[in-house]
Amino acid sequence: MAIKSKKGVFFTFMSILVVGVLVLAFSSDVYVTSKNKIPVIKSRVKTADSYLRNLETSYLETSLYTSSYNALNSLILYIEKEGFLTGENDLNAKFKEVLLNGTINDGENISEEYGIKLMEENTFIHRLDKIEEMSQEVLHITTNFTKENIDTVIFQSNDTGPWQIGVNLTMNFSVDAGVALWNKTKTVSIIISIIGFDDPLYLVNPSVPCYHQIKQTPFNDTEWNVDTLKEHIANATYRHESNESSEHSPSYLMRFYNSASPSLCCGIESMINETLSDGRYESYVDYCFWSDVCDDYGTRLYNITGITTSSYPFKLDAYHVAQYNVESEAE
């Protein structure tokens, strides 16, 4: 269409100019605003990434360690009240339930039903709730843990050795910082020393529970004789034998379900002291004394000169006589 007058041309030009200025102004504003947002977004992503690294390498491990420590002590107190667990599967099932929820036997509150209060505000789920809450309040980052289908296992192996236990926990979670989202599957692994924990064998087998804490002997396998054996008994310490025989003692965790089977990696043993001696004709190695597993460790039992008395009828089987290097004192 032709433009019919100069006045029309002027108004047409002015209209184009105004529209151009508006478009330019709007475009410049978008550019400047977006440009200013870039450092903010980078900072936000950096904060979230730092939080995620700390979550995976520190927060979750610390939470699992604290909750596992209390869960293990809770199980020991439960065994003192209710007796041994039924086996390794039962140990893992009960440990998981106590660890995550502070319950046992498929839903019994361990505090209310058994008076064991160590898990109050100490369960792993409680600690996850706190992490979710604090990440939102302090960092404005949304953390969501999938609290169903968490897998846990408590174990001893060559990696832990006889004086520690391991706990592995696998879970899913997400971290949403608004500008970035992470979906993660994480296995958290921690190691706990057993030194200072009570031995379940001593809580259940005697007529009156005996609080017998795990203490490692200072002697290695080459240092045993009648004098170091006396000290071993007097100090109520535990020994791990490093040889590869089939007569090893049970591990610490096996004592939760009264297994006397040998554990090559992790077996430990102590000696029954005079207080717990009841005159029975058994080897005074703890797991032998309360089972018949050592009946095949030789055809007879031996008194040990310098240790055995009429009030303390201490005896050892042939295998342990050799292990403690007291052949010359055996009679």
Secondary structure, DSSP 8 states (H G I E B T S, - for coil): -----HHHHHHHHHHHHHHHHHHHHHHHHHHHHHHHHHHHHHHHHHHHHHHHHHIIIIIHHHHHHHHHHHHHHHHHHHHHHH---SSHHHHHHHHHHHHHHSEETTTEEHHHHH---TTTTTSHHHHHHHHHHHHHHHH--EEEEEEEEEEEEEE--TTT-TTEEEEEEEEEEEEE-SS-EEEEEEEEEEEEE-TT-B-HHHHHSSSS----B--B-S--TTS-SHHHHHHHHHTT-BB---S--S----BTGGGGGT-----TTTB-B-B--TTT----SS-SBHHHHTSSGGGGS-SSEEEBTTT--SSS--EEEHHHHHHTT-GGGB-
